[in-house]
Amino acid sequence: MPTERPTKFDPPVIYGELRDEAPVTRVRFPAGMEGWLVTRFDDVAAAFRHPAFAAARPRYESPDADPTGRTPTPFSGTFVHMDGQDHAAYRRLLGGRFTVPSVRRQLQPYIEQIVAERLDAIEAGPETFDLVHELALAIPCLVICELLGVPYADRDAFHAASLKIMDFRLSQAERDSERQWILDYIRDLLARKRASGDLTGLLGEMLGQIDGGDAFFTDEDLVKVGGLLLVAGHDTTANMISLSVLTMLTHPEHRRFVLENPDRIDVVVEELLRFLSIVHFGLGRTVTEDTEFRGVRMKKGELVVVSLVAANRDPRRFEDPDVLDFDRQALRHLAFGFGAHQCIGQNIARAELRAVVPAILQRFPDLRLAVPLEDVPMHSHSTNYGVEALMVTR
């Protein structure tokens, strides 16, 4: 899969070439199998809804991955790999915590509080600091710990494991070892919650349902769901926050817009999500029966990968898609996917971005990069693209 980017903010050039010349094209994936890559906006949206494309898929992202589908992926056995009634049951179970009203009522005050606390800590600390560690990572970790009922003191350990799970440069065995660490961690946490009677947080509530005989899921199901929410619930937003701030620091006119138009922050966040689209390679689907898609014959068992970053830069959908435009109207993007499998945590991610991006710029109007832009290290070989470390001076 392509990783070479022309700038830190733009996707690999080949995506645009394929989108123009072969929007549904045959490719060979790193694991060795052949399949299909989809790059146009309308085609990607249609693929998410296609009844012959299943969410469960084989491993394809690294040369030593097992393409047979027999080896568990990091999130095997969770609702992101399910379809139909099984998937819907988990969405109903979890969905109440992730709705817009629930996030605004239960999490927004907490998010605003911890953003202010982190900014106070930054102001009291060194003038030059790593914004990823001090803010972009800290906020999502605090939020997901609050939501799930996970001790924040464990953040360094579970984040380190998450980074390795996502790193395609590591062997499959190394990544699987970190996946197992996360599952063991959640399993131990649930055991401690049960022993102490602590049913706080989403994990505690779900554990109480099991013990009360009201659950359709088992302890092991909960372990897998907890692992998924813990990893995906902080890594994605941390990358999005850091990349958004880097964008502001290198685009002065957009920085001014954010400061001068606080009432436009919702539009700003949506355009940042579209423009930056941090899901690096795309999302995979498995063809469940011989079918035709966009004039292409696909066989049962083949892999289809939809590129969100290519779709969100499609000129057929967006005027001047390679321009960051905070005046876009009626913006609908695919940064969180589409359809039944659209990211369940999207409203929390939006709430964090709305709180963090303007606050850091308002508190530190002279905030600037402490290193040249070309020296800012990026997560170029990870599931989620973003900034590895962001040294800035306030």
PEDAMO-V178493 format. One record per residue. N is the residue number from 1. RES is the residue in three letters. OMEGA is omega in whole degrees, 0 to 359 (none if undefined). D_LAST is the distance of its C-alpha to the last C-alpha in whole Angstrom. Layout:
BEGIN
n = [N N]
res = [RES RES]
omega = [OMEGA OMEGA]
d_last = [D_LAST D_LAST]
END
This chain:
BEGIN
n = [1 2 3 4 5 6 7 8 9 10 11 12 13 14 15 16 17 18 19 20 21 22 23 24 25 26 27 28 29 30 31 32 33 34 35 36 37 38 39 40 41 42 43 44 45 46 47 48 49 50 51 52 53 54 55 56 57 58 59 60 61 62 63 64 65 66 67 68 69 70 71 72 73 74 75 76 77 78 79 80 81 82 83 84 85 86 87 88 89 90 91 92 93 94 95 96 97 98 99 100 101 102 103 104 105 106 107 108 109 110 111 112 113 114 115 116 117 118 119 120 121 122 123 124 125 126 127 128 129 130 131 132 133 134 135 136 137 138 139 140 141 142 143 144 145 146 147 148 149 150 151 152 153 154 155 156 157 158 159 160 161 162 163 164 165 166 167 168 169 170 171 172 173 174 175 176 177 178 179 180 181 182 183 184 185 186 187 188 189 190 191 192 193 194 195 196 197 198 199 200 201 202 203 204 205 206 207 208 209 210 211 212 213 214 215 216 217 218 219 220 221 222 223 224 225 226 227 228 229 230 231 232 233 234 235 236 237 238 239 240 241 242 243 244 245 246 247 248 249 250 251 252 253 254 255 256 257 258 259 260 261 262 263 264 265 266 267 268 269 270 271 272 273 274 275 276 277 278 279 280 281 282 283 284 285 286 287 288 289 290 291 292 293 294 295 296 297 298 299 300 301 302 303 304 305 306 307 308 309 310 311 312 313 314 315 316 317 318 319 320 321 322 323 324 325 326 327 328 329 330 331 332 333 334 335 336 337 338 339 340 341 342 343 344 345 346 347 348 349 350 351 352 353 354 355 356 357 358 359 360 361 362 363 364 365 366 367 368 369 370 371 372 373 374 375 376 377 378 379 380 381 382 383 384 385 386 387 388 389 390 391 392 393 394]
res = [MET PRO THR GLU ARG PRO THR LYS PHE ASP PRO PRO VAL ILE TYR GLY GLU LEU ARG ASP GLU ALA PRO VAL THR ARG VAL ARG PHE PRO ALA GLY MET GLU GLY TRP LEU VAL THR ARG PHE ASP ASP VAL ALA ALA ALA PHE ARG HIS PRO ALA PHE ALA ALA ALA ARG PRO ARG TYR GLU SER PRO ASP ALA ASP PRO THR GLY ARG THR PRO THR PRO PHE SER GLY THR PHE VAL HIS MET ASP GLY GLN ASP HIS ALA ALA TYR ARG ARG LEU LEU GLY GLY ARG PHE THR VAL PRO SER VAL ARG ARG GLN LEU GLN PRO TYR ILE GLU GLN ILE VAL ALA GLU ARG LEU ASP ALA ILE GLU ALA GLY PRO GLU THR PHE ASP LEU VAL HIS GLU LEU ALA LEU ALA ILE PRO CYS LEU VAL ILE CYS GLU LEU LEU GLY VAL PRO TYR ALA ASP ARG ASP ALA PHE HIS ALA ALA SER LEU LYS ILE MET ASP PHE ARG LEU SER GLN ALA GLU ARG ASP SER GLU ARG GLN TRP ILE LEU ASP TYR ILE ARG ASP LEU LEU ALA ARG LYS ARG ALA SER GLY ASP LEU THR GLY LEU LEU GLY GLU MET LEU GLY GLN ILE ASP GLY GLY ASP ALA PHE PHE THR ASP GLU ASP LEU VAL LYS VAL GLY GLY LEU LEU LEU VAL ALA GLY HIS ASP THR THR ALA ASN MET ILE SER LEU SER VAL LEU THR MET LEU THR HIS PRO GLU HIS ARG ARG PHE VAL LEU GLU ASN PRO ASP ARG ILE ASP VAL VAL VAL GLU GLU LEU LEU ARG PHE LEU SER ILE VAL HIS PHE GLY LEU GLY ARG THR VAL THR GLU ASP THR GLU PHE ARG GLY VAL ARG MET LYS LYS GLY GLU LEU VAL VAL VAL SER LEU VAL ALA ALA ASN ARG ASP PRO ARG ARG PHE GLU ASP PRO ASP VAL LEU ASP PHE ASP ARG GLN ALA LEU ARG HIS LEU ALA PHE GLY PHE GLY ALA HIS GLN CYS ILE GLY GLN ASN ILE ALA ARG ALA GLU LEU ARG ALA VAL VAL PRO ALA ILE LEU GLN ARG PHE PRO ASP LEU ARG LEU ALA VAL PRO LEU GLU ASP VAL PRO MET HIS SER HIS SER THR ASN TYR GLY VAL GLU ALA LEU MET VAL THR ARG]
omega = [185 177 183 182 180 173 179 185 185 181 176 184 184 179 178 179 179 180 180 191 184 188 170 191 178 180 172 183 184 181 175 181 175 179 188 176 183 190 181 185 183 180 178 178 179 179 178 182 189 184 181 179 183 182 178 182 180 176 185 197 181 187 182 178 177 184 185 183 182 180 182 169 181 184 176 177 177 187 179 177 181 175 173 186 179 179 182 181 179 178 177 181 187 193 183 181 190 178 178 179 181 180 181 184 189 187 185 178 179 179 180 179 184 174 179 179 179 178 175 180 178 181 180 184 181 179 178 185 177 183 178 183 188 186 188 177 185 185 179 178 178 183 183 176 177 183 186 188 180 179 180 180 182 189 183 182 183 176 178 178 180 179 181 177 185 189 182 179 179 177 178 180 179 180 179 178 179 175 180 178 179 181 178 179 180 180 179 179 179 179 179 177 181 182 183 183 180 181 178 179 182 179 178 178 180 176 177 177 178 183 178 179 184 187 173 183 182 174 183 174 181 176 182 178 179 178 178 183 180 182 185 185 178 185 183 183 177 178 181 179 183 180 177 179 176 178 179 183 182 177 187 182 178 175 178 180 181 182 185 184 182 180 182 186 179 179 178 182 181 180 175 179 179 188 186 173 192 176 197 187 181 180 185 174 178 178 185 178 177 185 174 179 180 177 182 177 179 184 177 178 181 180 174 177 178 183 179 182 177 181 182 173 183 180 176 181 186 174 182 187 180 177 175 189 181 176 179 181 176 185 172 184 182 182 179 184 185 175 186 183 178 187 183 183 187 182 175 178 178 181 179 179 179 182 190 190 179 185 181 180 179 182 184 183 179 181 183 177 177 178 175 181 183 180 177 183 184 172 185 182 183 176 179 178 179 183 181 176 183 179 181 175 184 none]
d_last = [37 35 31 31 28 28 25 22 23 26 29 32 34 37 37 37 40 42 41 43 46 46 44 46 47 48 46 46 43 42 44 47 48 49 48 46 43 42 40 40 39 42 44 41 41 45 45 43 46 49 51 52 48 48 44 45 45 45 43 42 39 39 42 44 43 46 47 50 48 50 47 44 41 38 39 43 45 42 42 40 43 46 47 50 51 49 46 46 47 44 42 44 43 39 39 39 36 34 35 33 35 34 31 30 32 31 28 26 26 25 22 20 21 19 16 16 16 14 11 12 12 9 8 11 10 9 5 7 8 11 10 14 15 13 13 15 18 18 19 22 23 23 25 27 28 29 31 33 33 32 30 26 27 28 25 25 28 29 26 27 30 29 27 31 33 31 31 34 34 35 39 40 41 38 36 39 39 35 37 40 37 35 39 40 37 38 41 41 38 41 44 42 41 45 46 44 45 41 41 38 35 37 38 40 41 43 44 46 48 49 50 52 54 52 50 51 48 49 47 46 45 43 41 41 39 37 36 35 33 31 30 30 28 25 25 25 22 20 20 20 17 15 17 17 13 14 16 14 11 15 17 16 19 18 15 17 20 18 16 20 22 21 25 25 22 25 26 23 23 26 26 23 25 28 26 24 27 26 29 30 34 35 37 41 44 48 51 53 56 57 56 55 51 51 54 53 55 54 55 55 53 51 47 45 41 39 36 34 31 34 36 33 33 36 37 40 38 35 35 33 32 29 27 25 26 25 28 30 33 35 33 34 33 34 30 32 35 38 41 42 40 37 34 35 31 30 29 27 25 25 24 21 20 20 19 15 15 15 13 10 10 11 9 6 8 6 4 7 9 9 13 15 16 20 18 17 19 21 24 27 29 29 30 27 25 21 18 19 16 12 10 7 4 0]
END
